[in-house]
Amino acid sequence: MAEMPSVLLVGDEIATASWCSAGMDNRKSVRLAIRGRVQGVGYCAWASNAAANIGVDAHAANRADGSVVAWAVGTATAVDAFVAACRGGPALARVDDVAVEIVPVASAAEAIARRLA
């Protein structure tokens, strides 16, 4: 029997994603709450570039309270590297705290696909 591709339902659209494939048992997903001087310094764009370089699917967005939220999905090793990178951030940022919450892969995948804050 042929293996069905894994898909993620986003609203009325179906998106196929690399991290929704076989071998998900090695996948890790997190929601980060990043506090400090992290808005107006290019943190979200930096996080997107860092995620791409590290090899995780991620999305970062500014929050009304001045923090940044980031969602990430990938291998445990890559997600851990992304979290470590987020603790430093871009040159103009001052990261005071990064709260890490392990979340279900499906929750993080939906947040990334929907670009949620």
Order of alpha helices (4+ residues) and beta strands (2+ residues): beta-beta-beta-alpha-beta-beta-alpha-beta-alpha
